[in-house]
């Protein structure tokens, strides 16, 4: 589904990715995990053209992502940034429907899609008339997910979607999101700092360090066959966290 081939990208004061090659399969959930600044979020930004590789190639279905096709790529991708990224001056409904209205979709199609997604993410319909500042953290995340799903994308990119929530809300949404992923059968790439969360959601975990891939595989692969001292130290630092299915 997604290919990164020898990708390097740097910002003004740091190199975010160093010659990264990675293939993310169709219809599976992949978690990108690692310390802050290791390049996780940059990989997502490369997929949707928020940044461009300085070297290497990013592709979807073996077709390169380029400035000339990025608009069509973005219509295939749902993207939830950290803390949701809702526009505060728009109602929840207007946030959800923004892309569809921009593309000129018919109001009857938009209305039907909103009804479907409201039920899918288990959001009360009256919430859609409120502004983001009047919503709880869990409600904002549900609205952000609805916005990402509105155009029925092939691919979901989730950048720390639950990181700002309190533990009780986060736990409940984890269960709901995993059930939703199984129901939708879409390709999902999830960025998280939390190994337990990665193990809970993902078929494959990609552990990153300083812009490179330290190890990738199932949770059990990392735990039972760590590739080096960094992987062992990362696991040890999160030893108190136990994934639900471990």
Secondary structure, 3 states (H helix, E strand, C coil): CEEEEEEEEECCCCEEEEEEEEEECCCCEEEEEECCCCCHHHHHHHHCCCCCCCEEEEEECCEECCCCCHHHHHCCEEEECCCCCCCCCCEHHHHHHHHHHHCCCCHHHHHHHHHHHHHHCCCCHHHHHCEHHHCCHHHHHHHHHHHHHCCCCCEEEEECCCCCCCHHHHHHHHHHHHHHHHHHCCEEEEEECCHHHHHHHCCEEEEEECCEEEEEECHHHHHHCCCCHHHHHHHHHCCCCCCCCC
